[in-house]
Amino acid sequence: MANTWSNSFVYDGKMRRRIERDYNWNSGAWTQTNEIHFIYDGNVVIQERDANNNPLVTYTRGNDLGGTLQGAGGIGGLLARTDYGQEIPGSPTTAYYHADGNGNITMLIYTNQIIAAKYLYDPYGITLSLSGPLASLNLYRFSSKEWNQIAGLYYYLHRFYDPNLQRWPNRDPIQEAGGLNLYGYVHNNPINAIDPLGLWTFGIGLSLNFQIGPINANWSGGFVIDGQGNVGTYTTLGGGVGAGAHASGGVSFSGSNAPDICHLRKGFANANLGAGLGPDAEANGYYGNTPDGPVFGGGVTLGAGLGGGGSGGGTYTWVNPIGTW
C-alpha cells in the first residue's frame, strides 16, 4: 500500500516463495521491519528462518486430504508447530494442529492440553473469531494455508486468495485449463463445489477393446468432470500384451483421485479384464505419477462383446476443458 507498508518476495525456479521482506514508510523512505526465509519439502513449507538463518518456526506435517504428504497441496496435513520459545517466553514451544473436514485449521493445543489458538471462519475463509495466545502468531489457518496479515491474503503457492473479495486477485497460472473464470474460487460455491475425499474426477463415455492373442488395443472417449466443477472431453488410446480373444464395445464409467481433469492429460500404466458372449462386462485400472502425487483410478464398461481376455500395457489420455458446471 502506497506510503504505508510494502511486501516484497523472492521466488525460486519452481515459483515457490523463498524470502519475504516487510517494510514501513517512515520519513519519506521505506524501512525494512522483517525478513523471513522459507524452507520447503517439495511444495510445502517446513521451516521459517530469520535473515541470519536462525530457525524461527518448524512445521511437522503428515498426510493431507489427498492421502499423501502433498497430494492436496498440504491442506489438512499440518500436525504440529514448534517456535523454540521465542514468541511467548515461558509457554510450551510446541502446539498441535486440529482441522475440520475441509482442512481448515480450527484449533491448536499445547502439550499441556491448554488451548493455544481457536478459529472460526465463514465459507469463503473470512475469520469470524480468533482467540488464544497463538491465534495471531500462527499464520496457517483457512485451508491450512498461510495468512499474510499485512495484505489480508492467503498464500496458495501459485496464487494469493482474497477471502473478502471471495476470489483470486491474479489469473489462473494454467489459464482456461482450470476453468473459464480465471479468478473464480471454487466456482463461488465453497460449500457444495468441493471433493469429499479432497481429490476426484469422474468420466462417462464410449469404449472399444480388441484382444487377439498377445496383442491388445483399446480406445475410449467421452466427458469428464472433477470436484471443482471443471468439465471437459477426453480421448484415450492404449495397447498392451495379454492373452485371449476378445472384442467388445459399450458405455464406460470411470473415476480417479486426480485433483482436476487436467491431471488426467498424461500417460498411464493400464490393465483390463473382460468377457462376454452378447452382453459383455469389462473392468480396468490405471496408475501414473504427477508432480502433485500419484494418480490412480479404474472403471467398468457395459455393452456387447464376444470372447474373453486380459491384458496389461499403457494408455495416453488427451483432455480438452470446455467449461464449468
Backbone bond lengths (Angstrom), bond angles and torsions (degrees), N, CA, C in turn:
res aa  C-N    CA-C-N  psi(-1)  N-CA   C-N-CA  omega(-1)  CA-C   N-CA-C  phi
1 M - - - 1.471 - - 1.526 108.50 -
2 A 1.321 116.77 131.60 1.455 121.36 -174.01 1.521 111.66 -58.49
3 N 1.335 115.65 130.70 1.467 123.87 174.70 1.526 113.99 59.13
4 T 1.327 117.38 24.50 1.464 120.70 176.82 1.515 110.45 -132.16
5 W 1.334 117.52 -65.56 1.461 121.90 178.45 1.518 109.60 -149.09
6 S 1.311 115.53 166.00 1.455 120.18 179.93 1.525 109.57 -152.54
7 N 1.341 115.88 144.26 1.467 123.44 170.21 1.517 108.33 -114.21
8 S 1.309 117.25 140.86 1.459 120.56 168.85 1.521 108.02 -131.44
9 F 1.343 116.26 145.32 1.457 121.24 -175.08 1.517 110.29 -128.58
10 V 1.332 115.20 148.33 1.457 122.89 173.31 1.526 107.15 -115.77
11 Y 1.349 116.74 128.49 1.465 122.07 -177.67 1.532 109.77 -113.92
12 D 1.333 115.19 152.77 1.461 119.67 176.28 1.528 109.77 -94.79
13 G 1.343 116.77 -173.17 1.453 121.07 -176.46 1.507 114.24 -67.16
14 K 1.346 118.45 -17.63 1.464 122.25 177.03 1.523 111.40 -95.76
15 M 1.327 116.32 12.42 1.467 123.38 179.55 1.525 111.88 62.59
16 R 1.327 116.59 31.49 1.457 121.10 172.97 1.525 108.39 -94.05
17 R 1.308 116.82 135.38 1.466 120.77 178.64 1.524 108.89 -72.43
18 R 1.327 117.05 117.23 1.467 121.14 -175.77 1.522 113.29 -103.52
19 I 1.338 118.22 -29.24 1.465 121.47 -179.22 1.522 108.98 -137.41
20 E 1.320 115.55 135.04 1.468 121.55 172.88 1.520 108.28 -119.59
21 R 1.326 115.98 131.73 1.471 121.95 175.39 1.521 108.27 -123.01
22 D 1.345 115.50 131.15 1.468 121.98 -179.02 1.520 109.34 -111.42
23 Y 1.347 115.56 142.79 1.461 121.29 -177.03 1.527 110.25 -134.75
24 N 1.347 115.89 150.95 1.459 124.10 168.43 1.517 109.12 -119.20
25 W 1.322 115.48 151.82 1.464 121.39 179.33 1.519 109.12 -91.83
26 N 1.324 116.46 114.44 1.465 121.71 -178.19 1.521 110.20 -132.30
27 S 1.341 116.73 126.09 1.472 122.95 173.88 1.524 112.32 51.54
28 G 1.331 116.28 42.92 1.453 120.66 175.10 1.509 115.31 80.01
29 A 1.347 117.56 15.78 1.467 119.99 -179.85 1.515 109.43 -150.27
30 W 1.347 115.62 156.77 1.452 121.02 177.45 1.526 110.00 -83.64
31 T 1.340 115.82 131.63 1.462 122.24 177.95 1.519 108.64 -116.87
32 Q 1.348 117.18 123.81 1.455 120.15 -179.61 1.517 110.30 -71.51
33 T 1.332 116.30 131.19 1.462 121.77 -177.83 1.522 113.22 -110.62
34 N 1.333 117.10 -19.82 1.469 118.36 -175.46 1.522 109.24 -161.93
35 E 1.350 116.13 151.97 1.459 121.62 174.19 1.523 108.39 -145.79
36 I 1.322 116.41 127.59 1.462 122.16 -178.04 1.525 108.78 -126.63
37 H 1.334 116.11 134.25 1.459 122.80 175.10 1.527 108.12 -108.85
38 F 1.331 116.58 135.48 1.469 122.05 -175.09 1.527 110.20 -108.93
39 I 1.337 115.98 131.21 1.455 123.10 177.46 1.527 107.67 -106.27
40 Y 1.346 116.20 130.53 1.466 121.45 -173.48 1.527 111.83 -112.88
41 D 1.317 114.34 150.74 1.457 123.06 161.14 1.525 105.60 -115.79
42 G 1.327 117.15 102.47 1.456 119.52 -172.75 1.513 110.43 67.84
43 N 1.333 116.82 -115.25 1.464 121.28 -178.06 1.522 113.37 -111.47
44 V 1.319 118.43 12.68 1.465 120.51 179.85 1.526 109.69 -122.06
45 V 1.327 115.66 144.24 1.466 121.89 -179.46 1.524 109.74 -77.76
46 I 1.320 116.30 133.20 1.461 121.01 176.91 1.526 112.47 -117.38
47 Q 1.342 117.80 -11.72 1.466 119.56 177.81 1.523 110.27 -159.87
48 E 1.348 115.16 147.81 1.457 122.68 171.29 1.526 108.73 -115.90
49 R 1.338 116.56 138.78 1.460 121.77 -179.75 1.523 109.56 -130.33
50 D 1.365 115.72 158.90 1.457 119.57 178.28 1.530 110.03 -86.96
51 A 1.324 115.81 -175.39 1.463 120.40 -176.32 1.517 112.29 -65.13
52 N 1.330 118.03 -19.99 1.464 122.73 178.21 1.527 112.46 -94.84
53 N 1.331 116.19 10.21 1.470 123.15 178.04 1.522 112.92 70.87
54 N 1.336 117.12 21.66 1.462 120.73 175.81 1.533 109.47 -87.49
55 P 1.338 118.33 134.24 1.470 120.27 179.98 1.527 112.05 -62.61
56 L 1.318 116.12 135.70 1.459 122.43 175.71 1.525 110.89 -107.11
57 V 1.340 116.62 -52.90 1.463 122.15 -179.15 1.526 107.91 -140.81
58 T 1.335 116.24 138.04 1.465 122.25 174.59 1.523 108.62 -118.16
59 Y 1.346 115.98 137.66 1.458 121.77 -179.25 1.529 109.79 -112.61
60 T 1.329 115.68 128.69 1.465 121.92 174.85 1.517 107.98 -97.68
61 R 1.334 115.97 130.26 1.462 120.49 -175.22 1.522 111.04 -125.67
62 G 1.335 114.84 153.08 1.452 122.41 174.62 1.512 109.29 -130.46
63 N 1.315 117.18 -157.68 1.462 121.16 178.88 1.523 110.93 -66.24
64 D 1.336 115.47 138.41 1.461 119.85 178.69 1.525 110.25 -94.06
65 L 1.331 117.39 -164.75 1.463 120.95 -176.58 1.518 112.93 -65.19
66 G 1.332 117.04 -18.49 1.443 120.19 177.44 1.514 114.09 -82.79
67 G 1.337 117.70 -2.81 1.453 121.13 179.65 1.511 113.99 85.73
68 T 1.349 117.62 1.01 1.450 122.25 176.58 1.526 108.06 -128.65
69 L 1.338 116.85 178.48 1.458 119.60 -176.83 1.526 112.45 -66.42
70 Q 1.357 117.15 -31.72 1.455 119.24 -175.93 1.520 113.23 -139.59
71 G 1.322 118.38 14.10 1.453 120.89 -176.48 1.516 113.77 -61.65
72 A 1.338 117.67 -29.33 1.465 121.94 176.93 1.521 110.85 -112.84
73 G 1.330 116.20 30.15 1.457 120.08 178.48 1.511 114.41 69.57
74 G 1.336 117.49 21.06 1.456 120.64 -179.52 1.516 114.40 84.11
75 I 1.343 118.17 0.56 1.468 120.99 -178.25 1.525 109.29 -67.50
76 G 1.320 116.91 123.39 1.454 121.66 -179.27 1.518 113.58 81.55
77 G 1.331 118.69 6.92 1.454 121.52 -176.00 1.510 115.75 -103.52
78 L 1.332 118.82 -2.15 1.464 120.92 -179.98 1.523 110.78 -72.29
79 L 1.325 115.99 131.81 1.467 121.24 -179.76 1.518 112.83 -109.48
80 A 1.333 117.52 -46.80 1.462 119.56 -174.37 1.521 110.51 -151.15
81 R 1.336 114.19 158.63 1.463 122.86 179.56 1.524 107.98 -131.28
82 T 1.345 117.68 125.58 1.461 122.79 -179.29 1.517 108.82 -121.86
83 D 1.362 116.90 124.56 1.467 120.19 -174.32 1.523 114.05 -113.76
84 Y 1.324 118.17 6.69 1.477 122.86 174.98 1.527 113.30 62.63
85 G 1.338 118.37 20.09 1.454 122.10 174.95 1.506 115.27 72.73
86 Q 1.341 117.30 14.52 1.461 120.06 -176.49 1.518 112.74 -87.61
87 E 1.339 117.99 -21.14 1.456 120.25 -172.44 1.529 112.07 -89.27
88 I 1.331 116.96 -48.42 1.465 121.60 179.62 1.530 106.86 -126.93
89 P 1.326 118.96 94.14 1.469 121.05 -177.62 1.525 111.79 -55.95
90 G 1.314 115.86 133.20 1.455 121.48 178.34 1.513 114.67 91.24
91 S 1.319 118.24 -12.91 1.461 120.83 179.46 1.523 109.36 -88.67
92 P 1.333 117.60 161.09 1.472 119.36 174.84 1.529 110.26 -57.34
93 T 1.316 116.33 144.99 1.461 120.14 -176.77 1.523 112.61 -84.81
94 T 1.326 117.89 -17.53 1.465 120.99 -177.17 1.525 110.38 -118.90
95 A 1.331 115.05 135.50 1.462 121.77 174.13 1.526 107.51 -129.99
96 Y 1.338 116.39 148.37 1.462 122.02 -174.65 1.529 110.53 -107.69
97 Y 1.346 114.35 134.75 1.463 120.80 -176.99 1.526 111.46 -80.09
98 H 1.348 115.08 144.41 1.466 122.80 170.23 1.523 106.91 -128.60
99 A 1.345 116.74 134.03 1.461 121.50 -176.76 1.521 110.39 -128.70
100 D 1.330 115.78 156.93 1.460 120.16 175.22 1.531 109.68 -85.04
101 G 1.328 116.74 -173.50 1.463 120.80 -175.86 1.509 114.61 -66.37
102 N 1.337 118.48 -17.68 1.461 122.07 177.66 1.520 112.75 -96.55
103 G 1.339 116.80 5.44 1.455 120.05 179.04 1.509 114.51 83.33
104 N 1.341 118.47 12.03 1.461 121.46 176.74 1.527 109.46 -81.46
105 I 1.324 116.68 130.69 1.462 120.35 178.54 1.528 109.00 -70.07
106 T 1.301 116.29 120.56 1.467 121.30 -179.10 1.522 112.86 -107.24
107 M 1.336 117.45 -20.97 1.459 119.39 -176.16 1.522 110.86 -163.09
108 L 1.326 116.55 151.05 1.459 124.08 166.31 1.518 108.12 -122.68
109 I 1.323 116.79 136.87 1.465 123.03 -178.41 1.524 109.01 -120.01
110 Y 1.332 116.74 129.87 1.466 121.24 174.76 1.532 110.51 -69.86
111 T 1.316 115.17 166.16 1.469 120.24 178.39 1.520 112.68 -65.21
112 N 1.341 117.81 -19.65 1.464 120.84 177.42 1.532 112.33 -93.53
113 Q 1.354 116.41 14.97 1.467 124.81 176.25 1.524 114.18 73.83
114 I 1.320 118.09 9.23 1.463 121.41 176.02 1.529 109.02 -85.63
115 I 1.340 116.35 140.89 1.462 121.10 179.65 1.527 109.62 -68.47
116 A 1.333 116.54 123.35 1.459 121.36 178.89 1.527 111.09 -91.37
117 A 1.327 117.40 -33.82 1.462 121.37 -179.99 1.522 108.71 -159.80
118 K 1.336 115.65 148.93 1.457 121.60 178.24 1.518 108.43 -142.52
119 Y 1.365 116.75 135.22 1.460 121.82 -175.06 1.525 110.67 -130.79
120 L 1.337 114.49 149.75 1.456 122.18 173.43 1.519 107.84 -137.78
121 Y 1.359 117.30 130.84 1.459 122.01 -175.46 1.532 110.93 -122.43
122 D 1.333 115.06 161.26 1.458 118.97 166.31 1.531 107.98 -89.80
123 P 1.341 119.63 175.21 1.469 119.54 -174.93 1.526 114.93 -58.93
124 Y 1.336 117.84 -26.36 1.452 120.59 -177.63 1.532 113.09 -95.11
125 G 1.321 118.19 3.09 1.454 120.29 174.95 1.509 116.00 99.84
126 I 1.324 118.67 2.32 1.467 119.55 174.22 1.524 108.67 -68.56
127 T 1.325 116.52 130.10 1.454 120.72 179.98 1.524 109.89 -74.78
128 L 1.325 117.43 117.84 1.463 122.35 179.86 1.517 111.61 -86.46
129 S 1.323 116.78 -33.03 1.463 120.64 176.75 1.509 109.06 -158.42
130 L 1.327 115.74 151.15 1.457 122.57 172.53 1.510 108.84 -148.80
131 S 1.319 115.21 144.34 1.465 119.83 -178.30 1.515 109.01 -152.96
132 G 1.329 115.17 161.38 1.456 120.81 179.38 1.516 112.01 107.62
133 P 1.335 117.60 155.69 1.472 121.15 -176.33 1.529 113.91 -63.41
134 L 1.330 118.54 -26.54 1.460 121.09 -179.85 1.526 112.90 -98.17
135 A 1.321 118.26 0.97 1.459 121.56 -171.96 1.516 112.53 -57.71
136 S 1.321 118.04 -41.89 1.463 121.04 -179.83 1.518 112.09 -87.32
137 L 1.330 117.44 -30.22 1.463 121.06 -177.89 1.522 111.85 -73.59
138 N 1.339 117.17 -37.45 1.464 119.74 176.20 1.522 109.03 -75.52
139 L 1.334 116.14 127.71 1.459 120.77 -175.93 1.518 113.56 -104.14
140 Y 1.339 118.42 -9.69 1.466 120.71 -179.42 1.526 108.43 -91.46
141 R 1.342 115.29 113.00 1.465 119.60 -170.27 1.528 111.62 -135.92
142 F 1.316 118.51 -100.86 1.463 122.44 -177.13 1.529 109.79 -62.96
143 S 1.355 116.57 132.49 1.469 122.93 -178.19 1.531 112.30 57.79
144 S 1.314 117.01 22.06 1.468 122.14 -177.35 1.522 111.55 58.72
145 K 1.344 117.16 25.14 1.455 121.35 -178.21 1.526 110.63 -104.57
146 E 1.336 114.22 159.85 1.466 120.06 -175.24 1.526 111.62 -79.89
147 W 1.308 114.78 133.58 1.461 122.57 179.44 1.526 109.54 -94.73
148 N 1.340 116.97 125.87 1.457 122.28 173.77 1.520 107.33 -92.89
149 Q 1.320 116.13 104.56 1.461 120.07 -171.43 1.520 111.86 -67.81
150 I 1.326 117.99 -31.52 1.464 120.19 -178.04 1.529 110.45 -71.86
151 A 1.341 116.44 -46.92 1.461 120.39 -176.72 1.523 113.31 -84.81
152 G 1.344 117.85 -19.89 1.458 120.83 -176.72 1.516 112.50 71.84
153 L 1.364 116.76 38.16 1.453 122.46 -177.43 1.523 109.98 -131.02
154 Y 1.347 115.97 152.99 1.459 121.90 171.99 1.520 109.19 -99.02
155 Y 1.343 116.08 139.73 1.462 121.27 -178.38 1.521 109.98 -98.17
156 Y 1.356 116.40 115.42 1.467 123.26 -178.51 1.529 112.10 -107.55
157 L 1.309 118.37 35.11 1.464 126.30 178.55 1.520 112.30 73.63
158 H 1.336 118.53 -62.44 1.463 120.49 -178.46 1.518 113.17 -97.05
159 R 1.328 117.05 -14.06 1.459 120.25 179.74 1.519 109.75 -151.49
160 F 1.339 115.01 159.67 1.467 121.61 170.59 1.525 108.16 -99.35
161 Y 1.336 115.47 147.65 1.468 121.54 -179.19 1.519 109.90 -119.66
162 D 1.335 116.91 134.55 1.460 123.16 179.61 1.525 109.40 -105.00
163 P 1.338 119.24 105.54 1.463 120.21 -177.95 1.525 113.10 -68.84
164 N 1.327 118.13 -23.16 1.463 119.87 178.92 1.524 111.36 -74.35
165 L 1.330 117.09 -37.94 1.460 120.81 175.72 1.519 111.62 -84.62
166 Q 1.338 116.74 -14.02 1.468 123.56 179.97 1.531 110.98 59.79
167 R 1.334 116.29 41.82 1.460 121.35 -178.60 1.524 109.02 -163.05
168 W 1.345 114.44 169.21 1.463 120.89 173.69 1.529 108.98 -83.94
169 P 1.325 119.64 132.51 1.473 119.81 176.88 1.528 112.91 -71.43
170 N 1.338 118.70 -24.96 1.462 121.29 -178.75 1.527 110.68 -116.73
171 R 1.325 115.63 162.49 1.461 122.21 -173.11 1.523 111.76 -68.43
172 D 1.335 115.03 156.46 1.451 121.73 175.38 1.532 109.02 -64.84
173 P 1.344 119.14 124.55 1.471 120.19 -177.63 1.523 113.61 -65.02
174 I 1.348 118.72 -19.41 1.470 119.63 176.93 1.530 110.74 -100.57
175 Q 1.351 116.03 14.70 1.455 122.31 174.95 1.536 111.97 57.34
176 E 1.340 117.96 -142.28 1.460 121.35 -174.04 1.514 113.36 -68.87
177 A 1.338 117.98 -9.60 1.464 119.65 176.91 1.525 111.31 -63.40
178 G 1.326 117.83 -21.40 1.447 121.43 176.95 1.516 113.57 -96.00
179 G 1.335 117.82 5.72 1.457 121.60 -177.92 1.517 110.00 127.72
180 L 1.318 116.90 158.96 1.459 120.85 -175.96 1.526 112.29 -71.84
181 N 1.320 117.69 -31.67 1.469 121.00 177.48 1.530 107.91 -87.39
182 L 1.324 116.86 108.07 1.459 121.46 -174.47 1.521 112.81 -75.07
183 Y 1.335 117.94 -8.46 1.458 121.67 -176.80 1.531 112.76 -120.07
184 G 1.330 118.14 -4.42 1.462 121.52 -174.93 1.515 112.89 -73.25
185 Y 1.327 116.12 143.06 1.462 123.08 178.21 1.525 108.51 -104.95
186 V 1.326 117.75 114.58 1.475 126.12 -176.21 1.523 112.19 40.12
187 H 1.353 114.70 40.34 1.462 121.44 174.10 1.529 112.49 56.22
188 N 1.350 114.53 36.30 1.466 121.93 177.04 1.524 112.77 56.85
189 N 1.311 116.74 31.11 1.463 121.04 -179.48 1.528 109.35 -144.10
190 P 1.340 118.56 66.18 1.461 120.39 -174.10 1.521 114.70 -69.72
191 I 1.343 117.76 -12.07 1.464 119.33 178.49 1.523 110.58 -86.30
192 N 1.337 117.30 -43.47 1.461 120.89 -175.23 1.520 113.90 -100.04
193 A 1.330 118.01 -31.08 1.464 120.87 -176.08 1.514 110.71 -86.45
194 I 1.324 115.28 61.14 1.458 121.44 178.02 1.515 107.91 -135.11
195 D 1.322 115.54 163.70 1.455 122.06 176.61 1.522 107.97 -99.19
196 P 1.324 119.70 122.30 1.462 120.27 -178.20 1.518 114.15 -62.22
197 L 1.351 117.78 -21.03 1.464 120.93 177.66 1.515 111.88 -103.66
198 G 1.336 118.73 2.60 1.444 121.39 -177.16 1.508 112.31 96.96
199 L 1.351 118.31 -37.21 1.458 122.95 -176.10 1.517 109.34 -148.90
200 W 1.338 118.49 136.42 1.460 119.85 169.58 1.521 111.46 -172.84
201 T 1.318 115.97 155.59 1.454 122.75 167.72 1.523 107.46 -136.58
202 F 1.337 116.52 156.64 1.458 121.23 177.95 1.519 108.18 -138.33
203 G 1.328 116.67 135.58 1.451 120.78 -179.26 1.515 112.09 -128.78
204 I 1.333 115.95 151.34 1.454 122.21 174.53 1.524 107.43 -142.03
205 G 1.335 116.44 137.10 1.453 118.84 -177.91 1.514 111.54 -174.63
206 L 1.324 115.80 -155.28 1.452 123.30 178.78 1.520 109.08 -113.81
207 S 1.347 115.84 151.14 1.453 120.30 -177.22 1.520 109.94 -141.41
208 L 1.348 115.81 142.58 1.458 123.26 174.07 1.523 108.28 -128.22
209 N 1.329 116.72 139.19 1.458 121.08 -179.69 1.529 110.02 -141.31
210 F 1.341 116.15 135.16 1.457 121.72 178.81 1.531 109.31 -130.67
211 Q 1.306 115.90 129.62 1.466 122.32 178.42 1.526 107.85 -130.20
212 I 1.337 116.73 115.75 1.468 122.28 176.74 1.520 107.34 -126.35
213 G 1.324 116.48 104.00 1.462 120.35 -176.99 1.517 110.53 60.17
214 P 1.334 118.30 -125.71 1.466 119.82 -176.80 1.532 113.36 -85.23
215 I 1.331 119.18 -3.20 1.458 121.48 -172.66 1.525 110.28 -104.96
216 N 1.329 114.84 130.14 1.469 121.24 179.77 1.523 109.81 -125.65
217 A 1.339 116.97 142.36 1.460 123.05 172.83 1.519 108.02 -140.29
218 N 1.333 117.39 140.81 1.458 120.32 -178.66 1.519 110.61 -146.29
219 W 1.324 115.09 153.33 1.467 123.31 178.09 1.516 108.31 -142.88
220 S 1.321 115.99 144.76 1.464 120.54 171.72 1.520 108.66 -149.88
221 G 1.301 116.08 155.54 1.452 121.31 178.81 1.512 110.51 -162.04
222 G 1.333 115.92 151.82 1.454 119.64 -179.52 1.505 111.60 168.05
223 F 1.332 116.13 -142.97 1.456 123.01 -177.00 1.523 109.95 -116.69
224 V 1.340 115.90 149.49 1.449 121.86 179.58 1.524 108.90 -137.39
225 I 1.331 116.66 146.45 1.460 122.54 179.82 1.515 108.48 -139.01
226 D 1.338 117.77 149.16 1.466 120.64 177.88 1.521 110.77 -119.58
227 G 1.336 115.66 177.82 1.452 121.63 -176.42 1.509 114.09 -68.74
228 Q 1.344 118.43 -13.37 1.448 121.63 177.18 1.527 111.96 -90.44
229 G 1.360 116.10 -3.02 1.447 120.11 179.72 1.513 114.89 92.57
230 N 1.348 118.08 3.54 1.457 120.15 178.02 1.523 109.91 -73.57
231 V 1.333 116.54 135.72 1.453 122.89 -179.34 1.520 108.71 -121.33
232 G 1.332 116.63 140.49 1.451 120.49 178.01 1.512 110.97 -154.97
233 T 1.326 115.17 175.52 1.456 121.52 172.93 1.523 108.39 -104.77
234 Y 1.324 115.47 153.61 1.466 118.96 179.36 1.520 110.01 -136.81
235 T 1.320 114.86 152.41 1.465 123.09 172.68 1.515 107.50 -136.71
236 T 1.328 116.58 129.65 1.454 122.27 -179.30 1.522 110.05 -124.51
237 L 1.322 116.49 129.65 1.449 123.10 173.33 1.520 108.76 -119.75
238 G 1.324 116.40 140.33 1.455 118.99 -179.31 1.506 112.99 -155.39
239 G 1.305 114.38 173.50 1.455 121.36 177.92 1.507 109.98 -167.41
240 G 1.327 115.87 169.74 1.444 119.31 179.83 1.502 111.41 -179.89
241 V 1.319 115.23 -162.23 1.454 121.89 179.73 1.518 108.64 -124.37
242 G 1.344 116.62 149.88 1.452 120.09 -179.82 1.507 110.82 -171.43
243 A 1.305 115.34 -146.86 1.460 121.00 -178.48 1.517 109.01 -148.06
244 G 1.353 115.92 147.28 1.451 121.30 176.69 1.508 111.85 115.92
245 A 1.313 114.44 -176.54 1.455 122.11 175.59 1.518 107.04 -138.71
246 H 1.327 116.36 114.72 1.454 119.95 -170.09 1.520 109.44 -150.72
247 A 1.310 117.37 133.50 1.461 123.32 172.64 1.521 107.31 -134.13
248 S 1.323 116.84 130.02 1.465 119.56 -176.63 1.513 110.48 -151.84
249 G 1.321 114.89 160.27 1.446 122.42 174.11 1.512 109.24 -157.08
250 G 1.331 116.34 149.91 1.452 118.80 -179.51 1.508 112.51 173.56
251 V 1.319 115.39 -163.97 1.460 123.28 179.37 1.515 108.65 -92.19
252 S 1.331 117.05 130.04 1.458 121.71 -177.44 1.523 110.70 -109.72
253 F 1.324 115.11 144.33 1.459 123.90 175.54 1.518 107.53 -127.02
254 S 1.334 117.69 130.76 1.461 120.07 -176.88 1.517 110.95 -143.02
255 G 1.309 115.18 159.86 1.460 121.64 176.83 1.511 109.83 -150.77
256 S 1.345 116.32 157.61 1.464 120.64 179.60 1.521 109.59 -153.04
257 N 1.335 115.50 173.35 1.462 121.73 177.34 1.517 112.06 -94.89
258 A 1.347 118.73 11.78 1.458 121.48 -177.85 1.528 110.61 -59.95
259 P 1.355 119.01 138.65 1.459 120.82 -178.28 1.518 113.88 -67.81
260 D 1.336 117.98 -25.57 1.454 121.29 175.59 1.516 108.15 -158.15
261 I 1.339 116.54 169.52 1.456 120.64 -173.86 1.528 111.89 -63.50
262 C 1.337 118.07 -28.45 1.463 119.89 -177.75 1.521 112.07 -69.97
263 H 1.350 117.95 -20.95 1.462 120.00 176.53 1.525 111.83 -71.12
264 L 1.329 117.67 -10.74 1.464 120.56 176.63 1.520 111.72 -87.13
265 R 1.318 117.51 -5.07 1.464 121.58 -177.46 1.531 108.91 -83.46
266 K 1.339 116.07 77.77 1.459 120.92 -176.48 1.517 110.37 -171.71
267 G 1.330 116.03 -177.24 1.448 121.59 176.39 1.512 111.86 -91.74
268 F 1.331 116.77 147.88 1.456 122.63 -179.41 1.527 110.15 -134.60
269 A 1.317 115.54 148.88 1.461 120.27 164.09 1.517 107.40 -76.68
270 N 1.336 117.00 138.98 1.454 119.96 -170.55 1.526 110.80 -138.98
271 A 1.336 116.25 146.14 1.462 122.24 173.90 1.525 108.20 -139.26
272 N 1.358 117.35 142.23 1.447 119.16 177.47 1.520 110.44 -144.36
273 L 1.330 114.28 157.35 1.460 122.17 -178.53 1.522 107.44 -145.72
274 G 1.350 117.18 131.39 1.451 118.88 -179.30 1.513 112.29 -155.19
275 A 1.332 115.75 160.95 1.460 121.26 178.77 1.516 108.77 -161.46
276 G 1.341 115.72 151.51 1.451 119.00 177.06 1.512 112.06 174.41
277 L 1.303 114.49 157.52 1.460 122.07 173.94 1.524 105.18 -141.27
278 G 1.326 115.39 91.16 1.456 120.25 -166.81 1.517 107.67 93.97
279 P 1.357 119.55 -107.72 1.463 120.52 172.58 1.529 110.14 -60.24
280 D 1.340 116.51 138.38 1.466 120.72 -173.66 1.529 109.64 -136.79
281 A 1.328 115.89 144.47 1.467 122.06 174.82 1.516 108.51 -131.78
282 E 1.324 115.65 137.83 1.462 121.02 -179.14 1.520 108.94 -138.91
283 A 1.338 116.29 140.91 1.464 122.18 178.09 1.520 109.07 -122.48
284 N 1.344 116.43 146.91 1.456 120.15 178.24 1.515 110.19 -145.80
285 G 1.310 115.59 157.82 1.454 122.29 175.36 1.513 109.15 -138.99
286 Y 1.347 116.78 153.83 1.454 119.57 -179.85 1.523 110.05 -146.12
287 Y 1.342 114.96 159.73 1.464 121.13 -175.78 1.521 108.90 -151.36
288 G 1.337 116.66 142.22 1.463 121.70 175.29 1.513 110.69 -161.72
289 N 1.330 117.47 159.36 1.459 122.87 179.39 1.525 110.16 -102.35
290 T 1.342 116.51 143.38 1.453 122.89 173.95 1.518 108.14 -129.76
291 P 1.350 119.16 166.93 1.467 120.48 176.58 1.526 113.64 -58.97
292 D 1.339 117.34 -20.87 1.465 121.27 -179.66 1.521 113.00 -97.27
293 G 1.334 117.75 4.77 1.456 120.17 179.18 1.519 111.52 124.19
294 P 1.329 116.86 176.82 1.463 120.17 -178.03 1.522 112.31 -71.60
295 V 1.336 115.61 145.03 1.459 122.88 174.18 1.521 107.54 -118.24
296 F 1.316 115.82 127.70 1.456 119.81 178.33 1.517 109.25 -140.52
297 G 1.325 115.16 153.46 1.449 119.39 -179.35 1.515 110.83 -169.22
298 G 1.317 114.84 -171.22 1.447 120.06 -179.01 1.506 110.30 -171.56
299 G 1.329 115.21 177.09 1.444 118.87 -179.69 1.504 112.36 -169.52
300 V 1.328 114.10 179.55 1.458 121.40 178.18 1.518 108.28 -133.03
301 T 1.328 115.20 150.29 1.455 122.15 173.84 1.523 108.83 -122.58
302 L 1.314 116.57 128.00 1.456 122.81 179.16 1.518 109.06 -116.65
303 G 1.335 116.60 125.30 1.450 118.77 -178.11 1.506 111.67 -176.41
304 A 1.329 116.29 -133.31 1.452 122.09 -178.61 1.515 109.90 -126.03
305 G 1.334 116.77 148.14 1.448 119.40 -179.40 1.505 111.98 -166.73
306 L 1.322 112.97 -177.78 1.456 120.44 -179.12 1.517 108.55 -147.37
307 G 1.347 116.01 129.27 1.454 120.72 177.42 1.505 111.98 89.55
308 G 1.335 116.04 -163.79 1.453 121.04 -179.30 1.511 110.44 -159.91
309 G 1.319 116.98 156.69 1.454 120.68 179.48 1.507 111.51 177.78
310 G 1.303 115.53 174.58 1.455 122.44 178.17 1.514 109.71 -146.88
311 S 1.333 117.44 153.54 1.456 120.62 -178.15 1.519 110.71 -155.36
312 G 1.313 115.03 164.11 1.449 122.72 172.93 1.510 108.92 -135.90
313 G 1.312 117.49 144.53 1.458 119.75 -178.27 1.510 111.16 -178.82
314 G 1.326 116.76 -137.03 1.450 121.52 -177.64 1.508 111.98 -142.38
315 T 1.319 115.70 158.96 1.462 121.89 176.89 1.524 109.09 -136.58
316 Y 1.317 116.07 162.62 1.464 121.34 169.33 1.516 107.95 -132.83
317 T 1.337 115.70 136.11 1.459 121.59 -176.21 1.524 110.60 -116.35
318 W 1.313 116.83 132.80 1.456 123.69 171.38 1.524 108.36 -104.74
319 V 1.330 117.41 132.82 1.472 122.46 179.89 1.520 109.12 -123.41
320 N 1.312 116.42 133.09 1.458 122.68 178.21 1.527 109.15 -121.79
321 P 1.349 119.36 102.09 1.473 120.68 178.57 1.522 110.90 -62.91
322 I 1.338 116.78 137.42 1.466 120.48 -178.49 1.524 112.43 -123.72
323 G 1.331 119.07 -6.80 1.453 119.22 178.92 1.518 111.75 155.75
324 T 1.315 115.70 -162.34 1.455 122.68 179.41 1.519 109.01 -132.99
325 W 1.323 115.18 159.09 1.457 118.86 178.26 1.520 110.18 -106.62
